[in-house]
């Protein structure tokens, strides 16, 4: 298998995984091959360097005007990249990768970034391919504990790192750049599924400068790739991600939310809606990070077997489909492995996002194309504006909330009524735009909607517990939400 290169949270930095071939004599592997390695690494290497370090040695942060490609050939070290480039979108951010003689990984450090590492074993050796030749006059060292970066070096408690006099005396970056003296360090919030509508709203609520986002399939500039389904099968991926970012908070909003798709592929539903998130939560907790995870009102039956909604957090659960069952198992397992986790139930989320998949996008697209749309008239919910959901999440995190909370909208209405409110609001808010024709909306019962999975009918979420903790928070009406959306559009424009 050819080497695989993936982006790291620092712009231009990457980690490469390579193969190793062994037999009874030992092993052989290529540390670089211009014909096989990613084209981003096809550099003109000018110098090869080698270092040997004792256990608990700390080298860096060293800044060179050229890039470096780092391999651990013996022992183990935690390799760190800090973005010193003020013209970079990730200036002020750092990330790290554990490199060992056995984990078959290499790291590319872009030019003008700070680089350093902390050794975990004795006699640890590192090999560097360099795009330029070392010249002391061109190097700019920064103290490894510069508060602007707050690198979470994995130094064991009670251990004093072994540092050179030069590194010990190195100044913080703000000494050479006094205009940075008042700059605050970036936050370290990891948003799993930041490319989606909930994740995108969370990035805005916490501040993009404080967040590191992930995508799964389609690459999103500025985010890193992570797959919850793979994580469920390979727990090491969770630990790798957490030790790369060292987040203080992990918000897991990715999942398999296509209800009918879950019915057809239960293994994928369980991987993405419980075992993957729980695996990630275990790794986050092990490294001291708080966890937020999102569930659904589909854990209830909507009056099919028991009481009708809207539901409170303590009401009896009874999912009707694979999606709801997979999320309910996720709730139970999440709170079992981390009783400090915040688990949020929500429903019918809508708002601006990059892909344009939610109900409002679907409706506007169809009606602007003059196409009729069948809409269930017996599925009752409390539609939730994604920006309200994100803001309430942020406030709950600040309050130190844990356990199960509902976050939803204030209006209880069926899907057809929701659609008519959308049409009325958009026509009023965009008087000069093409009118949406409510006559194209056809109310149908769920049994005639052609959906593969059963749906809860009389559902929705009560907000009493949330309002008791956040008396200052109030959900938007649908009209208010759409007005906010149209005044502050981001992502895919409505109608496209």
Secondary structure, 3 states (H helix, E strand, C coil): CCCEEEECCCCCCEEEECCCEEECCEEECCCCCCCCCCHHHCCCCCEEEEEEECCCEEEEEEECCCCEEEEEEECEEEEEEECCCCCCCCCCCEEEEEEECCCCEEEEECCCCEEEEEECCCCEEEEEEECCCCCHHHCEECCCCCCCCCCCCCCCCCCCCECCHHHHHCCCHHHHCHHHCCCCCCCCEEEECCCCHHHHHHHHHHCHHHEEEEECCCCCCCCEECCHHHHHHCHHHHHHHHHHHCCCEEEECCCCCCHHHHHHCHHHHHHHHHHHHHHHHHHHHHCCCEEEEEEEHHHCCCCCCCCCCCECCCCCCCCCCHHHHHHHHHHHHHHHHCCCCEEEEECCEECCCCCCCCHHHHHHHHHHCCCCEEEECCCEECCEEHHHHHHHHHHHHHHCCCEEEECCCCCCEEHHHHHHHHHHHHHHHCCCCCCCCHHHEEEECHHHCCCCCCCCCECCECCHHHHHHCCCCCCCCHHHHHHHHHHCCCCCCCCC
